[in-house]
């Protein structure tokens, strides 16, 4: 029995389509792009009322930590603006 070229072509097409059904590695996760500014909250310094020298030292450390956190927040906003060419 002789098969026509049409039958051979149809068989090849089916085999090609079936090859597309094979499992493939998962796609990489999409990269998130943030276009907004970082969240800014008011800087707050803790109130103090030291009664002894040890408390004065502790209050000084707390105040310095609060200033450092505030400065870090300002730096984050500035870096975001520089990255997005908003700083002047």
Residue, then its C-alpha position, 0 to 999 in steps of 0.5 A: x500500500x502506498x501512502x500519499x504525501x498528504x498523509x506523511x505531512x499530516x503525521x509530521x504535523x501531529x508529531x510536531x504539535x505533540x512535541x510542544x506539549x512536553x513539560x518545560x521549566x517554569x517561567x521566572x517570576x516577573x520583576x516588580x518595579x516600584x515607581x512610588x516614593x518610600x513611605x515617610x513618617x515624622x521623626x520623633x525624639x523620645x522625651x526624657x527626664x533623667x534623674x541620675x547619671x546612668x539615666x542621662x547616658x541611656x537617654x543620650x543613646x536613645x536620642x542618638x538612635x532616634x536621630x540615626x533612624x530619622x537620618x536613614x529615612x531621609x537618606x532613603x528618600x534622597x536615594x530614591x529621588x536621585x535614582x528617579x532623577x527627581x533631586x535638584 
